Amino acid sequence: MHQSANPANPTPPTLEKKLALLQKLRDELGSGDTIRRLFFGDLEPIALQPGGAGTVVHLYNKANDVTIAYCATYDVFLAARPGRVTEFDPAEIK
């Protein structure tokens, strides 16, 4: 049984589906909760960058080799890119 078939656990089973869900929630207040749910216990802060509503935190997920840009001020997902990214294009995280 796939995880998505279990209503008690709506977490998408693949990285592509997780990132697609985050893209739908981009710039929505509280979307940081979804980041934490999808990548529970496996996010490492690797960089800070000006943007968003102040400073954007770059969170690296080693298991999936993806970096997520996150605005901690408003708990908002901003962007994601494959690999270990220490600087996003400023247009991506404004």
DRENLO-200897 format. One record per atom (N, C-alpha, C): residue in three letters; atom name; x, z, y; residue number from 1. Coordinates in pm, 1 decimal, padded with zeros to 6 digits. Layout:
<pts>
<code Ala&site CA&u X&w Z&v Y&pos NUM>;
...
</pts>
This chain:
<pts>
<code Met&site N&u 00083.7&w 00000.0&v -00117.1&pos 1>;
<code Met&site CA&u 00000.0&w 00000.0&v 00000.0&pos 1>;
<code Met&site C&u 00088.6&w 00000.0&v 00123.9&pos 1>;
<code His&site N&u 00061.3&w -00088.5&v 00217.3&pos 2>;
<code His&site CA&u 00137.6&w -00096.4&v 00340.6&pos 2>;
<code His&site C&u 00099.7&w 00016.8&v 00433.5&pos 2>;
<code Gln&site N&u 00194.3&w 00054.2&v 00520.2&pos 3>;
<code Gln&site CA&u 00167.5&w 00160.9&v 00614.7&pos 3>;
<code Gln&site C&u 00052.8&w 00124.7&v 00707.7&pos 3>;
<code Ser&site N&u 00045.3&w -00000.8&v 00751.3&pos 4>;
<code Ser&site CA&u -00058.4&w -00039.5&v 00846.1&pos 4>;
<code Ser&site C&u -00197.9&w -00032.9&v 00783.4&pos 4>;
<code Ala&site N&u -00207.3&w -00032.8&v 00649.5&pos 5>;
<code Ala&site CA&u -00336.0&w -00024.3&v 00582.9&pos 5>;
<code Ala&site C&u -00386.7&w 00119.8&v 00577.5&pos 5>;
<code Asn&site N&u -00300.2&w 00214.7&v 00606.0&pos 6>;
<code Asn&site CA&u -00336.0&w 00354.4&v 00603.1&pos 6>;
<code Asn&site C&u -00380.7&w 00397.3&v 00743.1&pos 6>;
<code Pro&site N&u -00508.8&w 00425.9&v 00763.3&pos 7>;
<code Pro&site CA&u -00556.2&w 00460.9&v 00897.6&pos 7>;
<code Pro&site C&u -00492.8&w 00588.8&v 00952.3&pos 7>;
<code Ala&site N&u -00444.5&w 00676.9&v 00864.8&pos 8>;
<code Ala&site CA&u -00379.8&w 00799.2&v 00910.9&pos 8>;
<code Ala&site C&u -00239.5&w 00771.8&v 00963.2&pos 8>;
<code Asn&site N&u -00181.1&w 00658.4&v 00926.5&pos 9>;
<code Asn&site CA&u -00046.4&w 00622.0&v 00970.6&pos 9>;
<code Asn&site C&u -00048.8&w 00477.9&v 01021.1&pos 9>;
<code Pro&site N&u -00083.8&w 00456.9&v 01148.8&pos 10>;
<code Pro&site CA&u -00095.8&w 00320.3&v 01201.3&pos 10>;
<code Pro&site C&u 00036.5&w 00257.4&v 01244.3&pos 10>;
<code Thr&site N&u 00151.3&w 00315.3&v 01205.9&pos 11>;
<code Thr&site CA&u 00280.8&w 00262.8&v 01245.6&pos 11>;
<code Thr&site C&u 00305.2&w 00126.3&v 01182.0&pos 11>;
<code Pro&site N&u 00335.7&w 00024.1&v 01262.7&pos 12>;
<code Pro&site CA&u 00366.2&w -00107.7&v 01206.3&pos 12>;
<code Pro&site C&u 00488.2&w -00100.2&v 01114.0&pos 12>;
<code Pro&site N&u 00486.4&w -00174.0&v 01003.7&pos 13>;
<code Pro&site CA&u 00593.2&w -00162.5&v 00904.3&pos 13>;
<code Pro&site C&u 00722.3&w -00236.8&v 00939.4&pos 13>;
<code Thr&site N&u 00720.1&w -00334.5&v 01027.7&pos 14>;
<code Thr&site CA&u 00840.9&w -00412.1&v 01056.4&pos 14>;
<code Thr&site C&u 00885.3&w -00394.0&v 01200.6&pos 14>;
<code Leu&site N&u 01012.4&w -00419.1&v 01224.3&pos 15>;
<code Leu&site CA&u 01066.8&w -00409.7&v 01359.9&pos 15>;
<code Leu&site C&u 00996.5&w -00506.2&v 01454.1&pos 15>;
<code Glu&site N&u 00970.5&w -00627.0&v 01408.4&pos 16>;
<code Glu&site CA&u 00905.4&w -00727.0&v 01493.7&pos 16>;
<code Glu&site C&u 00767.2&w -00679.2&v 01539.1&pos 16>;
<code Lys&site N&u 00693.9&w -00618.2&v 01447.4&pos 17>;
<code Lys&site CA&u 00560.2&w -00568.3&v 01481.8&pos 17>;
<code Lys&site C&u 00568.2&w -00447.5&v 01574.6&pos 17>;
<code Lys&site N&u 00669.5&w -00363.0&v 01554.8&pos 18>;
<code Lys&site CA&u 00688.8&w -00248.9&v 01643.7&pos 18>;
<code Lys&site C&u 00718.1&w -00296.4&v 01785.7&pos 18>;
<code Leu&site N&u 00807.5&w -00395.3&v 01797.9&pos 19>;
<code Leu&site CA&u 00842.4&w -00446.6&v 01930.1&pos 19>;
<code Leu&site C&u 00726.0&w -00520.8&v 01994.1&pos 19>;
<code Ala&site N&u 00646.5&w -00590.0&v 01914.8&pos 20>;
<code Ala&site CA&u 00527.9&w -00658.3&v 01968.0&pos 20>;
<code Ala&site C&u 00428.6&w -00556.3&v 02023.6&pos 20>;
<code Leu&site N&u 00410.6&w -00445.4&v 01953.7&pos 21>;
<code Leu&site CA&u 00322.2&w -00340.2&v 02002.3&pos 21>;
<code Leu&site C&u 00374.6&w -00282.3&v 02133.1&pos 21>;
<code Leu&site N&u 00504.4&w -00257.6&v 02140.1&pos 22>;
<code Leu&site CA&u 00562.1&w -00204.8&v 02264.2&pos 22>;
<code Leu&site C&u 00545.4&w -00303.3&v 02380.1&pos 22>;
<code Gln&site N&u 00560.9&w -00432.7&v 02353.0&pos 23>;
<code Gln&site CA&u 00543.6&w -00532.2&v 02459.5&pos 23>;
<code Gln&site C&u 00400.7&w -00529.1&v 02514.2&pos 23>;
<code Lys&site N&u 00303.1&w -00505.7&v 02428.4&pos 24>;
<code Lys&site CA&u 00163.6&w -00495.5&v 02474.0&pos 24>;
<code Lys&site C&u 00145.6&w -00376.0&v 02567.4&pos 24>;
<code Leu&site N&u 00223.2&w -00270.6&v 02542.7&pos 25>;
<code Leu&site CA&u 00210.4&w -00147.3&v 02620.1&pos 25>;
<code Leu&site C&u 00307.4&w -00139.3&v 02738.1&pos 25>;
<code Arg&site N&u 00382.0&w -00245.9&v 02762.3&pos 26>;
<code Arg&site CA&u 00484.1&w -00245.7&v 02867.5&pos 26>;
<code Arg&site C&u 00423.7&w -00200.0&v 03000.2&pos 26>;
<code Asp&site N&u 00494.4&w -00112.7&v 03068.5&pos 27>;
<code Asp&site CA&u 00458.2&w -00059.4&v 03200.1&pos 27>;
<code Asp&site C&u 00334.9&w 00030.8&v 03199.3&pos 27>;
<code Glu&site N&u 00281.7&w 00066.6&v 03083.5&pos 28>;
<code Glu&site CA&u 00167.1&w 00157.4&v 03077.9&pos 28>;
<code Glu&site C&u 00217.0&w 00301.8&v 03074.1&pos 28>;
<code Leu&site N&u 00161.0&w 00385.3&v 03161.2&pos 29>;
<code Leu&site CA&u 00197.5&w 00526.1&v 03162.4&pos 29>;
<code Leu&site C&u 00175.1&w 00586.1&v 03024.8&pos 29>;
<code Gly&site N&u 00273.4&w 00662.0&v 02979.4&pos 30>;
<code Gly&site CA&u 00261.7&w 00726.6&v 02849.1&pos 30>;
<code Gly&site C&u 00306.8&w 00641.9&v 02731.3&pos 30>;
<code Ser&site N&u 00351.0&w 00518.9&v 02755.7&pos 31>;
<code Ser&site CA&u 00393.6&w 00434.3&v 02643.5&pos 31>;
<code Ser&site C&u 00521.1&w 00487.7&v 02577.0&pos 31>;
<code Gly&site N&u 00586.4&w 00582.8&v 02640.7&pos 32>;
<code Gly&site CA&u 00702.0&w 00647.6&v 02578.9&pos 32>;
<code Gly&site C&u 00663.3&w 00722.1&v 02452.3&pos 32>;
<code Asp&site N&u 00539.8&w 00771.4&v 02446.3&pos 33>;
<code Asp&site CA&u 00492.4&w 00836.4&v 02323.7&pos 33>;
<code Asp&site C&u 00496.7&w 00739.7&v 02206.1&pos 33>;
<code Thr&site N&u 00462.1&w 00614.9&v 02232.5&pos 34>;
<code Thr&site CA&u 00464.4&w 00513.9&v 02126.6&pos 34>;
<code Thr&site C&u 00607.5&w 00487.4&v 02081.5&pos 34>;
<code Ile&site N&u 00701.4&w 00483.1&v 02176.0&pos 35>;
<code Ile&site CA&u 00843.3&w 00466.2&v 02139.9&pos 35>;
<code Ile&site C&u 00884.6&w 00577.9&v 02045.1&pos 35>;
<code Arg&site N&u 00853.0&w 00699.9&v 02082.5&pos 36>;
<code Arg&site CA&u 00892.3&w 00814.7&v 01999.9&pos 36>;
<code Arg&site C&u 00824.8&w 00812.3&v 01863.2&pos 36>;
<code Arg&site N&u 00701.2&w 00767.2&v 01857.5&pos 37>;
<code Arg&site CA&u 00629.3&w 00761.0&v 01728.8&pos 37>;
<code Arg&site C&u 00688.4&w 00652.2&v 01638.8&pos 37>;
<code Leu&site N&u 00717.4&w 00536.2&v 01697.0&pos 38>;
<code Leu&site CA&u 00767.1&w 00423.9&v 01616.8&pos 38>;
<code Leu&site C&u 00909.7&w 00444.2&v 01567.7&pos 38>;
<code Phe&site N&u 00990.0&w 00513.8&v 01646.8&pos 39>;
<code Phe&site CA&u 01131.4&w 00532.7&v 01613.0&pos 39>;
<code Phe&site C&u 01164.7&w 00681.1&v 01602.4&pos 39>;
<code Phe&site N&u 01075.0&w 00757.9&v 01544.0&pos 40>;
<code Phe&site CA&u 01085.3&w 00903.1&v 01537.4&pos 40>;
<code Phe&site C&u 01220.8&w 00949.7&v 01486.0&pos 40>;
<code Gly&site N&u 01287.2&w 01032.7&v 01566.8&pos 41>;
<code Gly&site CA&u 01412.6&w 01095.5&v 01525.3&pos 41>;
<code Gly&site C&u 01531.6&w 01003.8&v 01514.4&pos 41>;
<code Asp&site N&u 01519.9&w 00881.1&v 01559.7&pos 42>;
<code Asp&site CA&u 01629.2&w 00785.9&v 01539.3&pos 42>;
<code Asp&site C&u 01665.7&w 00713.0&v 01668.3&pos 42>;
<code Leu&site N&u 01656.2&w 00781.5&v 01783.2&pos 43>;
<code Leu&site CA&u 01691.4&w 00720.4&v 01910.5&pos 43>;
<code Leu&site C&u 01806.6&w 00797.8&v 01974.1&pos 43>;
<code Glu&site N&u 01906.0&w 00723.4&v 02019.3&pos 44>;
<code Glu&site CA&u 02023.3&w 00783.4&v 02081.0&pos 44>;
<code Glu&site C&u 02037.3&w 00730.1&v 02223.6&pos 44>;
<code Pro&site N&u 02038.7&w 00817.6&v 02325.9&pos 45>;
<code Pro&site CA&u 02060.7&w 00768.3&v 02462.1&pos 45>;
<code Pro&site C&u 02205.0&w 00719.7&v 02475.6&pos 45>;
<code Ile&site N&u 02221.8&w 00595.4&v 02523.4&pos 46>;
<code Ile&site CA&u 02357.3&w 00539.8&v 02532.5&pos 46>;
<code Ile&site C&u 02397.3&w 00500.6&v 02673.6&pos 46>;
<code Ala&site N&u 02300.6&w 00489.5&v 02765.9&pos 47>;
<code Ala&site CA&u 02335.9&w 00448.3&v 02901.9&pos 47>;
<code Ala&site C&u 02222.3&w 00481.3&v 02997.8&pos 47>;
<code Leu&site N&u 02257.5&w 00486.2&v 03125.9&pos 48>;
<code Leu&site CA&u 02161.7&w 00500.2&v 03234.9&pos 48>;
<code Leu&site C&u 02181.3&w 00382.5&v 03328.8&pos 48>;
<code Gln&site N&u 02072.0&w 00336.7&v 03390.2&pos 49>;
<code Gln&site CA&u 02079.1&w 00222.9&v 03481.0&pos 49>;
<code Gln&site C&u 01971.5&w 00240.4&v 03588.0&pos 49>;
<code Pro&site N&u 02003.2&w 00212.9&v 03714.8&pos 50>;
<code Pro&site CA&u 01899.7&w 00217.8&v 03817.7&pos 50>;
<code Pro&site C&u 01791.4&w 00114.4&v 03788.8&pos 50>;
<code Gly&site N&u 01667.0&w 00151.4&v 03812.4&pos 51>;
<code Gly&site CA&u 01555.6&w 00060.0&v 03789.7&pos 51>;
<code Gly&site C&u 01428.8&w 00137.7&v 03766.2&pos 51>;
<code Gly&site N&u 01321.2&w 00069.2&v 03737.5&pos 52>;
<code Gly&site CA&u 01193.9&w 00137.5&v 03714.9&pos 52>;
<code Gly&site C&u 01159.1&w 00220.4&v 03836.3&pos 52>;
<code Ala&site N&u 01129.1&w 00346.5&v 03813.9&pos 53>;
<code Ala&site CA&u 01096.1&w 00438.0&v 03923.3&pos 53>;
<code Ala&site C&u 01212.9&w 00530.6&v 03951.8&pos 53>;
<code Gly&site N&u 01331.1&w 00483.0&v 03931.9&pos 54>;
<code Gly&site CA&u 01450.3&w 00564.6&v 03954.1&pos 54>;
<code Gly&site C&u 01559.2&w 00525.3&v 03856.9&pos 54>;
<code Thr&site N&u 01569.0&w 00598.8&v 03748.2&pos 55>;
<code Thr&site CA&u 01672.6&w 00572.8&v 03649.2&pos 55>;
<code Thr&site C&u 01609.2&w 00536.1&v 03515.6&pos 55>;
<code Val&site N&u 01662.8&w 00433.2&v 03455.0&pos 56>;
<code Val&site CA&u 01616.7&w 00387.2&v 03324.0&pos 56>;
<code Val&site C&u 01716.0&w 00436.5&v 03219.2&pos 56>;
<code Val&site N&u 01664.3&w 00493.2&v 03112.2&pos 57>;
<code Val&site CA&u 01744.9&w 00540.6&v 03000.7&pos 57>;
<code Val&site C&u 01744.7&w 00432.8&v 02893.5&pos 57>;
<code His&site N&u 01862.5&w 00402.3&v 02840.7&pos 58>;
<code His&site CA&u 01874.1&w 00305.9&v 02731.5&pos 58>;
<code His&site C&u 01883.9&w 00385.1&v 02601.8&pos 58>;
<code Leu&site N&u 01788.0&w 00362.0&v 02513.8&pos 59>;
<code Leu&site CA&u 01781.6&w 00431.6&v 02385.8&pos 59>;
<code Leu&site C&u 01816.0&w 00334.5&v 02273.9&pos 59>;
<code Tyr&site N&u 01916.9&w 00370.1&v 02195.5&pos 60>;
<code Tyr&site CA&u 01962.5&w 00282.2&v 02087.2&pos 60>;
<code Tyr&site C&u 01909.4&w 00332.2&v 01954.0&pos 60>;
<code Asn&site N&u 01856.1&w 00240.5&v 01874.2&pos 61>;
<code Asn&site CA&u 01807.5&w 00269.7&v 01740.1&pos 61>;
<code Asn&site C&u 01902.7&w 00203.8&v 01641.2&pos 61>;
<code Lys&site N&u 01989.4&w 00284.1&v 01581.7&pos 62>;
<code Lys&site CA&u 02091.8&w 00233.0&v 01490.6&pos 62>;
<code Lys&site C&u 02031.4&w 00169.8&v 01364.9&pos 62>;
<code Ala&site N&u 01924.0&w 00226.2&v 01315.4&pos 63>;
<code Ala&site CA&u 01861.2&w 00176.4&v 01192.2&pos 63>;
<code Ala&site C&u 01814.9&w 00031.8&v 01206.5&pos 63>;
<code Asn&site N&u 01767.1&w -00005.3&v 01326.8&pos 64>;
<code Asn&site CA&u 01716.1&w -00140.7&v 01350.2&pos 64>;
<code Asn&site C&u 01804.1&w -00222.9&v 01443.8&pos 64>;
<code Asp&site N&u 01914.1&w -00163.5&v 01492.1&pos 65>;
<code Asp&site CA&u 02006.5&w -00229.3&v 01584.5&pos 65>;
<code Asp&site C&u 01932.0&w -00290.2&v 01703.5&pos 65>;
<code Val&site N&u 01859.3&w -00203.8&v 01774.6&pos 66>;
<code Val&site CA&u 01783.7&w -00247.2&v 01891.6&pos 66>;
<code Val&site C&u 01798.2&w -00140.7&v 02001.0&pos 66>;
<code Thr&site N&u 01803.6&w -00187.7&v 02126.6&pos 67>;
<code Thr&site CA&u 01809.4&w -00096.9&v 02240.8&pos 67>;
<code Thr&site C&u 01680.0&w -00108.0&v 02319.8&pos 67>;
<code Ile&site N&u 01627.6&w 00006.4&v 02358.6&pos 68>;
<code Ile&site CA&u 01501.8&w 00013.7&v 02431.9&pos 68>;
<code Ile&site C&u 01529.1&w 00070.5&v 02570.5&pos 68>;
<code Ala&site N&u 01476.0&w 00005.2&v 02673.9&pos 69>;
<code Ala&site CA&u 01485.6&w 00055.8&v 02810.3&pos 69>;
<code Ala&site C&u 01359.2&w 00136.4&v 02838.3&pos 69>;
<code Tyr&site N&u 01379.1&w 00259.5&v 02886.3&pos 70>;
<code Tyr&site CA&u 01270.3&w 00354.8&v 02900.2&pos 70>;
<code Tyr&site C&u 01281.2&w 00425.8&v 03034.9&pos 70>;
<code Cys&site N&u 01173.2&w 00428.6&v 03110.9&pos 71>;
<code Cys&site CA&u 01167.0&w 00500.9&v 03237.8&pos 71>;
<code Cys&site C&u 01113.3&w 00641.1&v 03209.4&pos 71>;
<code Ala&site N&u 01200.0&w 00741.1&v 03219.9&pos 72>;
<code Ala&site CA&u 01161.2&w 00877.9&v 03188.7&pos 72>;
<code Ala&site C&u 01069.9&w 00938.5&v 03295.3&pos 72>;
<code Thr&site N&u 01077.7&w 00890.5&v 03417.8&pos 73>;
<code Thr&site CA&u 00994.6&w 00945.2&v 03525.0&pos 73>;
<code Thr&site C&u 00846.0&w 00929.5&v 03493.4&pos 73>;
<code Tyr&site N&u 00807.5&w 00811.8&v 03446.6&pos 74>;
<code Tyr&site CA&u 00666.9&w 00784.7&v 03415.6&pos 74>;
<code Tyr&site C&u 00638.9&w 00771.6&v 03266.6&pos 74>;
<code Asp&site N&u 00739.7&w 00800.2&v 03181.0&pos 75>;
<code Asp&site CA&u 00723.0&w 00791.7&v 03036.0&pos 75>;
<code Asp&site C&u 00674.2&w 00652.3&v 02996.1&pos 75>;
<code Val&site N&u 00750.7&w 00549.5&v 03040.3&pos 76>;
<code Val&site CA&u 00708.3&w 00410.5&v 03026.5&pos 76>;
<code Val&site C&u 00813.6&w 00326.5&v 02953.5&pos 76>;
<code Phe&site N&u 00766.7&w 00245.7&v 02858.5&pos 77>;
<code Phe&site CA&u 00850.4&w 00144.3&v 02794.9&pos 77>;
<code Phe&site C&u 00867.7&w 00028.8&v 02892.4&pos 77>;
<code Leu&site N&u 00991.9&w -00021.8&v 02906.7&pos 78>;
<code Leu&site CA&u 01017.9&w -00133.6&v 02996.6&pos 78>;
<code Leu&site C&u 01064.0&w -00259.9&v 02925.1&pos 78>;
<code Ala&site N&u 01156.1&w -00246.3&v 02830.1&pos 79>;
<code Ala&site CA&u 01211.0&w -00365.4&v 02764.4&pos 79>;
<code Ala&site C&u 01282.2&w -00324.7&v 02635.9&pos 79>;
<code Ala&site N&u 01308.7&w -00424.3&v 02551.5&pos 80>;
<code Ala&site CA&u 01386.6&w -00403.3&v 02429.7&pos 80>;
<code Ala&site C&u 01469.3&w -00528.3&v 02403.7&pos 80>;
<code Arg&site N&u 01590.3&w -00506.8&v 02353.9&pos 81>;
<code Arg&site CA&u 01678.3&w -00618.6&v 02318.1&pos 81>;
<code Arg&site C&u 01755.0&w -00582.3&v 02192.4&pos 81>;
<code Pro&site N&u 01785.8&w -00682.8&v 02111.1&pos 82>;
<code Pro&site CA&u 01864.0&w -00655.0&v 01990.3&pos 82>;
<code Pro&site C&u 02006.2&w -00612.7&v 02026.5&pos 82>;
<code Gly&site N&u 02064.2&w -00530.6&v 01941.1&pos 83>;
<code Gly&site CA&u 02201.8&w -00487.0&v 01960.5&pos 83>;
<code Gly&site C&u 02211.2&w -00363.4&v 02047.3&pos 83>;
<code Arg&site N&u 02334.3&w -00323.2&v 02071.7&pos 84>;
<code Arg&site CA&u 02364.4&w -00205.9&v 02154.6&pos 84>;
<code Arg&site C&u 02386.8&w -00254.7&v 02297.4&pos 84>;
<code Val&site N&u 02287.3&w -00235.3&v 02383.6&pos 85>;
<code Val&site CA&u 02288.4&w -00289.8&v 02519.7&pos 85>;
<code Val&site C&u 02308.4&w -00175.5&v 02618.4&pos 85>;
<code Thr&site N&u 02411.4&w -00184.0&v 02701.1&pos 86>;
<code Thr&site CA&u 02435.3&w -00079.9&v 02800.1&pos 86>;
<code Thr&site C&u 02388.4&w -00119.9&v 02939.7&pos 86>;
<code Glu&site N&u 02349.2&w -00246.3&v 02956.4&pos 87>;
<code Glu&site CA&u 02295.7&w -00289.2&v 03085.4&pos 87>;
<code Glu&site C&u 02195.9&w -00402.9&v 03065.1&pos 87>;
<code Phe&site N&u 02073.2&w -00382.1&v 03112.5&pos 88>;
<code Phe&site CA&u 01969.2&w -00483.9&v 03108.2&pos 88>;
<code Phe&site C&u 01971.8&w -00562.5&v 03238.6&pos 88>;
<code Asp&site N&u 01917.5&w -00681.8&v 03236.2&pos 89>;
<code Asp&site CA&u 01898.0&w -00759.9&v 03358.1&pos 89>;
<code Asp&site C&u 01803.4&w -00680.3&v 03447.9&pos 89>;
<code Pro&site N&u 01840.1&w -00657.3&v 03575.1&pos 90>;
<code Pro&site CA&u 01753.9&w -00578.2&v 03664.7&pos 90>;
<code Pro&site C&u 01610.0&w -00628.2&v 03673.1&pos 90>;
<code Ala&site N&u 01587.3&w -00757.4&v 03657.1&pos 91>;
<code Ala&site CA&u 01450.2&w -00811.2&v 03661.0&pos 91>;
<code Ala&site C&u 01366.4&w -00762.9&v 03542.2&pos 91>;
<code Glu&site N&u 01432.1&w -00731.5&v 03431.0&pos 92>;
<code Glu&site CA&u 01361.4&w -00683.2&v 03310.7&pos 92>;
<code Glu&site C&u 01310.1&w -00541.2&v 03325.2&pos 92>;
<code Ile&site N&u 01378.1&w -00461.7&v 03407.1&pos 93>;
<code Ile&site CA&u 01347.0&w -00318.5&v 03411.7&pos 93>;
<code Ile&site C&u 01297.1&w -00269.7&v 03547.4&pos 93>;
<code Lys&site N&u 01245.5&w -00360.3&v 03627.5&pos 94>;
<code Lys&site CA&u 01195.8&w -00315.9&v 03758.5&pos 94>;
<code Lys&site C&u 01054.4&w -00265.1&v 03749.4&pos 94>;
</pts>
